[in-house]
Amino acid sequence: MIPVSYPLRQPSTMSSTFSGANIILISLESVGRQHMGFYQGQGALMPVFETLARQAYVSRCHYCISPNTHTSIHTLLNGDYMQHERFPHIASLKENGYSTSLLTAQNFLVDTKALLEKNQYDHYFTPDFYAEKGEAGVSGWGGDDYAIFENGGEDFIKSCEDGKPFFLHVTNNQTHINYTVYDTERFGRFQGGSAKHRYLNAVEESDYLMGRLLERLRNAGLLENTLIVYTSDHGQAFGELGYRAHSTAISAEEMNVPFLIHHPRLDTTRWIRESNHFDLFPTLFDLIGIPCHEKTLGRSLFSDDYQNQFVGFSSTRKGQLPSNFGLIRDGRKVMIDLVLSRFWTMDCEDKGIETLPPQEQKHTLKVMHDALSNRGLVY
């Protein structure tokens, strides 16, 4: 059995360390840890991420729960799998006096827009909002990242004049397929014209844009007591293990994302062994000293009894089940692919792949089917 249970949380030794701090959550689109020079020694250079990491808790191996924008944001903000829609985390922040805002360059699909609206942020700075004002056009997956963050940054600063602590959720657009690079002269380090080259250039430009936004907020005096989380909704696959794009598999390319928590009072990089998106809000709430809703998954990363364990799943489906799913626990992964008939075990980097013996495959599938059913993922 792989039970789904809501943890009884106790304040950690880090509880209230940053009481009253503002929070900025940057969740980039499709930016995978496997493609970042910071983690891999090659790939996209992200100097803003790297600068923040010098004064931050940084996870060596952080996972999303599902490699799709809608399902990833749902599990992140909902603190649970897909069968419940309580959206407690934003509500908890508002109940504790926080002003909440969404600043995004994405023009989300209908279901994701509805999801974000149900969270009831106090302020929405979105492509639709600026298109209606005639300040930024909308096409394809979203608006112009430069224009949205320029206008949205200014409007967000104005919204902070009430003096309340704030929570700002920032998402970009350009790193979504087809990978838009606006300033091709400045951000053209990867030559060749392939999709992956465009992607890596777009990732580098998106990091630059996050730096511009943060600098504007810093100049407005809004970063002096602010926790900054820098992560991604999910990764992006370019053929490793036979998977491409995202939504399709719990492979490292699709599931492993960057993760840090920065505060200017931190004086060095403090490494966390591993973590997942369910842990994000329980950790933040522990640090600022407010209670976390009891009916949510995840633990503070500073809990004495912290263990990284969760069921990951694709948004693509085969019959009543996700087409690809598995159990991630303490640096190891069991992955089942119903389309490709894979029953694999491996580490969090997809190294050391072994196929489960035939006599174990049926039992493992039964256990995982029950786990998916208990989480509302069989339908």
N, C-alpha and C positions, 0 to 999 in steps of 0.2 A: 504493500500500500504506500501511496505517496499522499499523505493527508494534506488538506488545505485548511489551515487554522490561523486565526488572527492572533498575533503574539501579545502577551501581556507585557507592556513596556514599562520599564523603570528608568528614571533619569540616569544618564551615564555620568562619568567623571567630567565630561565636557559640557554638561547641561548648563545652559544660560551663559556660557562663555562670551557669547556675542549678543547678549540681551538687548532688544530694541533695534538690532541691525536691520537695515534695508536688505532686500534680496533681489538680485538680477539673475534670472535663469535664461541662459543662451542655449537654445537647442537647435543647432544647425541642421539643415536638411541633407540627409544621405552621406554624412561625412564619417567614414569608417576609420577606426584606429589603425587598421592594417595598411592604410595609405598615407600615414602621417610620418614625416621624418622624425618627430619627437619620440615616437614609440619604436619605429622600425629602423631608424638610421638612414632611410631613404624614403622618397615620396614627397608629398607636399610640405613646404616649410610654412609654419604658422607662428610667426614671432610674437603675436599678441598672446596666443595660448601659452607659448613658452615663457614669456615674461610673467604672466599671472602665475604660472606653475612654480616660480621661484619663491612665492609666498603662498603656498597652498597645500591642501591635502590632495594628492593625486592618486588615482586608482591605476594600478598596473594592468588590470583586466576588468573592465566594466562592460556590462551587457545591457542591451535593451531587452524587452520581454518578447517582442514580436517585430520582425523587420519590415514594417509597413507604417506609413505616417499615421494613418487613422488608428490602427490598433496600438501602436506605440504611445501616441499621445493619450489615448484612452486609458491604458494601463498606468501611465505615469501620473496623470491627473486624478484618476479614479481610485488608485491604490488597490486595484483588484482586477480580476479578469473580466470577461465581456458580459457576464450575466447580471451584473449590478450596475446601476447608474445613480450613484449618490453624489459624486463629485465633491468629496468632503474637504479636500485640501485648500482650495481657494476660499471656501466658506469659512474654514478655521482661521485663515489669515484675516479675513474681513471681521470675524467675530472678535479678533484680538487687536483691532484698530488699524489694520493695514489697508492702504489704498491699493487696488489691484488693477494692472493694465496688461493688455496684450498688444505688442508691436510686431507686426509681421508683414513681410513682403509676399507671402504666399496667398494665392487665391484658392483656398482649399476646396476640395470636392464637397458636395452637399452634406454628406454624413459628417464629415469632420467639422464643417462650419457649424452644424447643429450641435455637435459635441462641445465646441468652444463656447457657443452661446449659452449652453446649459450651465457652464461654469460661472456665468454671470460676473465677469470682470467688471470693474467700475468704468474702465475706459478701454475702447477698442480703436487702435490706430492701424487700419488695414487698407489693402488696395482698393476695395470697394468704397471705403470712406473718402479716400483722396481722389478717386475717380469722380465721385459725385461732386466734389469741390473743384474739379478741373485742375488739380495739382499734380496728378500722376495717372498715366494710362494703365489699363489692365489688359493683358493678353496672355493666352496660354495658361501656364500654371500660376501666374501672379503678376505683380507690378515690377517696376524698375527698382532694384534694390537701393541704388544711390538715392533716388528721389524719395522713396518710402522712408528710409532711415534719416534722411535730411529733414523732411517735414515732420515725421513721427517723433524724432528726437526733440525737436523744438516744442512740439505740442505736449510731449510727455513732461518736459521740464516745467511748462506752464501748469500742468496738472498737479505738480508737487508743491505749489504755493500754499496749500493748506497746512503744510508742516507735518503731516502724518508720515509714519514709516511706510515705505512702499514695497510692493512686489511687482516686478516688471518681467514679463515673459517675452523673449525676443526670438523670432524665427526668421530665417532668410528664405530666398527662393532660388537663387541662381545655381546652386549645386544640385538641384533636381535635374534629372534627365530632361532635356538635351544639353545641360551644362552651359550656361551663358557666361561668357567673359566680356565685360564691358570695355575695359582698358587693355586691349590686346598687346599694346607696346610694353606696358609696364608688367603685365601678368601673362607672359608668353614663354616662360622658362622651359616648358615642356613642348618640344617641337614634334611635328609628325602628323598632326591633324587627326589622330585617332580619338575615339570617344574617351578613352582613359586619359589622354593628354589634355583634352578640353576639361575634363573633370578635375584633374589635379590643378590646372591653372585657375579654374573657378574656385576651388577650395582655398587657394592662396589669396585670391581677391576677396573672398568672403571674410577671411580672417582680418584682412586689412580694414574692411568695412566695419567689423565689430570693434576694431581699435578706434576708428574715427568716432563711432557712436559713444564708446566709453570715454574718450577724451572730451567730447562735448559735455557729457554728464559730469566729468571730473571738474571741468572749468566752471560748471554751475554749482559746484560744492556738494554734489550728491553721492560721492564715492568715499567720503571720509570714514563712514561706518557702514559699509555695504559688503555683504557676502555676494560673491560672483560665482555662479555655477556655470561652467562651460562644458557642454556635452553635445550630443546629436540625437536625433530621433531614432536613427538606425544607420547601418553602413550601406555599402554598395559593392556588388560583386562584378568582377570582370573576367569570369571564366574559371576561377579556382574551384576545384571539385566539380566543375561542369555547370555551375550556377552563374546567372547573370542578372544584373539590375538589383532589385530587392523584392521583398514580399514572399520569396519562394523557399527559403531554407534558413535553418538556424546555424548556418555556417559562420565561421569567424569573420569573413568579409562582410556579411550582412548583419551580424549580431554584435560584434565588438566595436564599441564606440569610445571616444575620448571622454574623460571625466575628471574634473577638478573642482574644488571649492576653495576660492581665494578670499582672503581678508587682509587689508593692509597691516593689521597687527601681527600677522604671522611673519616669521623671519627666515623661513627656509622651506624647502620641499619636504613634505612628510608623506611617505608612501603608504598607500592602502593596498593590501594584497589583491583583493577582488571585491566586486560589488555589482549591484544591478539597479535598474530604474525604480523598482519598488522601494528601494532604500532611500531615495533622494529626499522626499519630503519628511519622513521620520527623522532623518539626519539633520535637516535644516531646522525642524521644530525643536529637536534636542538642543541644538546650538543656540537658538534664540530664546529657549525656555518657555515654549507654549505647548499645550497638550496636543497629541496626535490622535485623530479619530480612532476609536478602539476597533472599529470594523474595517480596518485596512491592513494590507500586507506590507511587508518590509520592516526593517529594524534600523535604528541608528547604527551607523558604521562604528560607533564608539562603544556599543554595548559589549559587556563582558562575554555574553553568550552568542555573539554574532556568528552566523553561519550563512554562507551564500548558497542558497538552494532554491530553484524555481523550475517550473515547466515552461519551456519556450515553444513557440508555435508559429508557423507561417500563416499568412492571410490567404494564400492559395489553398484550395481544398480538393479533396478526392472523396466523393460521396459525402458522408456525414462528418468526416474528420478533416482537420488540416492535412494537407498533403505531406507536410514535413513537420516533425515535432520531436521533442525529447526532453530529457532531464539534464539540467546543469547543476553540478554540485561540487564545491571545493576544487575548482580548477579542472574538473573532468566533465565529459559530456557523453551522453548516449543519444544518438540521432537516428531516427527512423524516417525513411523516405518511402512513402507508399507508391509513388510513381516509378521510382528507379529501383525499388525493392532493396533498399539499403538498410542494414541493421548494424550501425557502426558505433564503436567507442573511440574516443580520442581526447586529447587535452584541449584547453581553451583556445589554442592557436591552430587547431585542427592538425596537430602533429601526432605521430604514432597511431595512425588509424588501424583498427583491427575490426574484423567482421565477427559478430556474435556467432557462436556455433548454432547450427540449425535447431538443436533441441532447446536452446535458450530463446530463440526468436519469438516463438509463439507465446511463451510466458511473458516476455518483455512487452510484446504488443498488448496483451491482456492488461497488464499492470498500467501501461501508458494510456490505454483506452479508458480505464476507470479513472485515472487521474484527469484526463481531458474532460470526461463526463462530469466529474465533481466540480470542475471549474467552468461549466457551462459552455464548453467548446465543442460538444457533439450535438449536431442539429441537422 
